Amino acid sequence: MKILSLIMARAGSKRLKDKNLKKIKNYSLIERAIRISKKLKKNNIICDRLLSTDSIKIFELGKNNKVMTPWIRPKKLSQSNSKSADTALHAIQWYENNISRLDGILLLQPTSPFREYKDVVKAISLFKK
């Protein structure tokens, strides 16, 4: 089963500037999502890792961590009122048109930094059943 880890990280935040780059115990929110996706990929639980962002800093962070980061997200998908579903569909369509068909998506939101690796693995296992 081909499951893509999708990390969506917008640059703007209404209340907290550079929110996705803020650190909690040595790692930024975006780095925490990247670290879990890296472990999932290493253990062949997911097929690939894709980052969608409108931030040059986050784009570079993705590239430096060998996360597939093929574009800067379009402005129309980067507004405070943009829907996450539209952003996810944009990324999925790009992946399926350029890489391969998918069976599932694992959305690793940077704003949920306290997820545990074992819980993600368990959730994927349940999804596969």
N, C-alpha and C positions, 0 to 999 in steps of 0.2 A: 504494500500500500504506500503510495507516494503522498507524503504530508509535507507541506511547505511551512516553515517558520517565517511568519511575516511580522516585522517590527515597523510600526508607524510612529514617527516622532516629528511633530511639528515644531518649528522654531518659536513661533509666537505663543504667548500665554497672556491672558488678560490680567492675571493677578500676580504671577511670579515670573520675572524675567529669566530666560534661559532655563526653565524648569527641568527639562530633560537632561541638562548638563549638571544639575545640582548633585552633590555627592552625599551619600549616606555611608559612613564607615569605609572610606577610601575609594568607593566606586560610584560613578554617576548613575542616574536612573537608566540611561541608555546603555551604559556598560554592563549593568546587571542583566538586562535583557539579552545583550550580545553574548555574555558568558554562559547563560543557560542554553541559548541556541547552539553555541559552539559544542557544548557537552552532548546535547541531543544529536547533533550531526556526527560527532566522533563515535558515538555509540549506535549509529545507523538507525536511530528512532525517527528521524526526519530525513527527507531527501535533499533539502537545500535550505538556505537562509537568505532572506530578502529584506532589505531596508528601504523604506519609502520616507523621504524627508525633504523639506524645503530649506534646510539649514546647511550651509557650507561646512560648518564645524562638525555637525553630526555626520554629514556625507563623508568627510575625511576620516572620522573615527570609524565608520563602517568599513571603508576601504582598507584602513590600517589593520583592522581586525579580520580581514578576508571575508567580509559579509558582502554578498552580491548587492551592489549599490549602483545600478545602471543609469540613473537619472536624478535630477533635482525635480521634486514633485511640482506639478503645475500649480500656479497661483490659485486657480479656481478650486483646487482641492486642499488648499492650505489656509483657508480663512477660518475665523472662529466659529462661523456657522456652517462650515463644510461638514458633510456627513462622513463618519468613519467608513460606513458601508461603501460609499462611492470611491473613497480612497483605496479600500481593500480590493474592490472590483477592478480598478485601474491597474493595480499591481498584479492581480491574478491574471487578467487578460494579457498583460505584457509577458508574464512568465509562460503562460500556455502558448502564446504566439511565437515566442522566441526560444523556449527551452523544452518544455514537455507538459503533457496533460497532468492534472493533479486529482487526487482522491479526497484530499482534505487540506484545511488550513489551520495552523496553530497561530493564533494572534497573541504575541507577547507584547503587551502594552507596557512601556517604560513606567507609567504611573501606577503600576502594581508591582512594586519592587520586592515585596516580601514573599513571593511565591517560592516554593521549595521545588527543587529538581525532582524529587521522588513523587511529589504530588502531580507534576506535569506528566511524568512517565505513566503514572497510574491513570490519569485522565485520557491519555492517548490510547492506552491499553483498552479502556472501556469503550472508547470511540471505535476502535478496530473490531471489537466484538459486535 
